[in-house]
Amino acid sequence: MHQNLLVVVGLLGYVVAHGGTSNYTVDGVWYDGYSPDASAESQDGQPWLIQRKWITIDPIFEPDNISLACNFPGDPAPSSIPIRAGDNITAVYYYWLHTVGPMVLWMADCGADCRTFNASQGDWFKIAQRGLISGTIQEGMWGQRLFQNWDGTPDLWTETIPASLKAGNYLIRHEIIALHIAHKPQFYPECAHLTVSGNGTESPGKEYLAKIPGVYTMDQPEIKIDIYSSEVANLTTYTIPGPPVWTGENVALDRLVEGFKGPKERKIKLT
């Protein structure tokens, strides 16, 4: 079921303590995802559904929870969003309250069919992330705070699918980690199905891949954190856990360097 974004923007207004994304736009086209506020009977198995099922706006607290991959219960969707590599995708949040913690956009290659793909066994890679932009950890400008609109309009998270990504079936996973409670991180993930087209031929190397769950632990100081403590509050840097972001350029550069190796294994030093 597709609708125009401008029509739906006028239907805003409810405020919740937690949240997530149920809707996406690509090239001006609106795609409905799963809504925890609507009945299961009106959504389960519907041909328009492009998002994996999630039934509560409450967070996941355990980084080793199997539902961390695509929320609970994470049932696959019947359909997918068509998108071309190099195009933007926007996740629509009707309201977002929290202000401290990273936002991470992940993808995973489903192989033949996302409808039979086990997200918790996938190889996930980051294509974008937003952390501490300026100021201190406790009071500074985070991506979450900058992302918020307090005037009643939706919060829009827009990122670009890497232009060199090979065509195929993918999960896209929008994740916000709220760190406003000491030593009690809150994870808010949602997944949608994508069908990526284009002329790209690249995939991320092993150094960019991670398992979810598996990428986060309570041993990581960036996850088990007290932003109000004297040791942390005034710090001006925060390292987002997990592998580096893959944009497609890194793999291409590696292969370019390999191409310069001749019969004598001539090596180029990158500076």
Protein Blocks (a to p, Z undefined) as FASTA:
>chain_A
ZZdfklmmmmghiacfbdcdfbdceehiacddddfkbcfklmgopaklcbdcdfbfbdcf
bfkbfklmnopehiacfbdcdddehiacddddfbdfbfgdcdddddddebjalklccfkl
pccddfbdcddfbhcfklmccfklmmpccehpacdddddddfklccdddddddddddfkb
ghiacddddddddddedjbfbdcdfklgccdehjbcfkbmklmccfkbmklmmpcbdcde
djdddehlmmmmmmmmmmmpcfkopacddZZ
